[in-house]
Amino acid sequence: MRRIVFFLLLLPILLSSCSRNWISIERNEQLLNQDREIKKIICIDPRFYFEEDELNFDLEKNQKITQTVRKNILKSSKSNNFDLSIFDFKENTTTNFYNDLLTLKKQMVSVNFNQATPLNFNKQTTVGEIEKKIFVYPPKISFDFVKLSEEYGTPYFSYMGIYAQKRKLILYHLVIDTDNSETVYREFKVVNSRVSKITIAQMIYDSYAMLKSEFK
Amino acid sequence: MKFYVLFLILVSPLLGLTQFEHSYYPLAPNEEIPKEFIENPLIEEKLLMAKNTLLTNEEAQTFYSKSIFLKYQLFQSGQIYLPNKLNNYIDSLKNVLLKSQPELNSKIRLYITRFTEPNAFCLPDGSIFINIGLLDKINNDSELAFILAHEIGHYAEKHSIKDFHRLSQIESQESFKNNDRSAFRSLIFSRDSEFDADSWAIFLLQQTGFDPNLAINALEVLKEGKSYSNSEYKSQIENDFFKIDTSLINSPNLKQYERNSDKVKNIKIATGEIEDIFRSHPDIGKRIEALKEIILSMDESNVVLSANGDALRSTKTTAEFEIVENQLRNQDYLNAFLKASSLASEYPHNIYLIEAMSKSLYWISHYKEINDLSFFEGSSIEDSVYIEFYALVNEMSLRDAKKMVYAFNKSNLEKTDNPLESILFYYAISTENYLGKNAAKQHYQTYIQKFPEGNYINLVKNKIE
């Protein structure tokens, strides 16, 4: 009886926290094709930005959590059988990284905002939902990056960023196929929670699990 | 031998510019990434806080955290050029300006950004960022020297630190915080600092042999922003296969676009219709007035004429090409096409420009296809030629837009028996858009035969499959 009462008390709390979060996942039609399965990914310079409020900006905290994000990306991708390498300022200070990959990162982020055609982007996403869609017009990057797949051994390049406010975490995950110059996966997730290592780890793990599940 | 040396001396400045005749290779130096780009920001934060004498510990923590974070965001965004030949030119100007102030000179570091707006800005640690868009607009050394001196003035006078301290002190006396009040206060402080930095710069210019009168031109450059002097783009698009339907850019249409554009806002700012109270910088007209007053009160100085003329010309032309490159990188395709076609009137055989125009037109038609041309409406609309071109693209049908891209690439292909890789690629892809996959197939196959190791080979193979 005690257990039931405890469960009934806990249930509304659990449900209320669920209902405030939402995920939007958009995919490219090509992900339905087994031949184009994503195995190896180059993750470019993942970022974390936490701003408690305008006057309280903690550089040290930002630096620490960025490292947590980095570790979790490596761990979660491995758990989901992706061969993922991170290219960022921590380990890669080559001019190729600076001139090519950072340009690609900027472009993949900006085209996904710029080419937000109403056919793809549903601004009326309601809270507490998981939305899954196939792109009508996949956001396209320029053709200048086609050659990169030979250099890095894969056409799949990704970017993951987390923006945090006091009680809200927003995750943005993009995967681009440079051979076709198209976005193949775009995830936008809002979780109403305080910044904690556990929440961040869960968000990142879920994201790679979602990406993997697209092939099942 | 003497004749040969004399010939080289006379011709060398011209050689610098002939490099732009046939092609252009965007600046992507293979130099090492500078140390300061990858240093741990926390160490720098601690160093700056240790040197701080003006701010309280709490203020310093907030102030330096944010400004250092901003600097590292910039360094690690890929939007700052790695050291290249343009840096040599601006560094040489800085060294002339601060010749008699070596300590200050050692603290100032100059960086060139890929931003195409004509502007420059300074961070509290002495890092000064100069936009590539500014290097395109300057006409002589004194103009750029004034803008550099202005930014150095902000650092030397510690404007941002003093303003932050003043703001924090005032706010600590208030019983509750109000963001609007804080914002207006910081705008007032910022406007005052601009006048201070202007006068600081004009005196430095006079002391170091630059022409203070040209400072006024520098401010005019900032006021003008982007502008295209004429409609060269029409001659690039029009050919035997595609004619511009001028009824699409008739005056009622243009008026509609002008009404929607930011130009109206810019005119309001220029004519003072927008109140000073909402500005971070004072009206440029007022700054020019103030500068004229200061110059009148100054003694006549020994103005040294530009000794850097060739370096300036080469810098300016490189900057013009780099603007096209950065507009392409930022998907600012309308501006990229207009800028490239304006440069192409000077360098008609430049392959880089033809490729840039081809890319821009392809992507403009793509944005039209996904019904998202509004992306180009943003703050770029400042100029009558831009509005006219935007109106033309907006009013023409999608079919005509595809025809325009196809016709442009076809005419480029017909000009040569041995087409370059990019010209063939864009011809094939625009054929697919306009005439369909089957018509494009043979062009893709030609590409594979001619360029089996080409830059676009993976994409072309996917297209055929």
Interface residues (C-beta under 8 A of the other chain):
Chain A: D45 E54 L55 N56 F57 D58 L59 E60 N62 Q63 F89 T93 T94 T95 Y98 N99 L102 T103 K105 K106 Q107 S110 V111 N114 Q115 A116 T117 P118 L119 Y137 K140 S142 F143 D144 V146 K147 S149 E150 P155 T178 D179 N180 S181
Chain B: A28 P29 N30 E31 E32 I33 F37 I38 N40 P41 L42 E45 T62 S65 K66 I68 F69 Q76 S77 G78 Q79 L82 N179 L328 R329 N330 Q331 K359 W363 H366 Y367 E369 I370 N371 D372 F375 F425 I429 N455 Y456 I457 N458 L459 N462
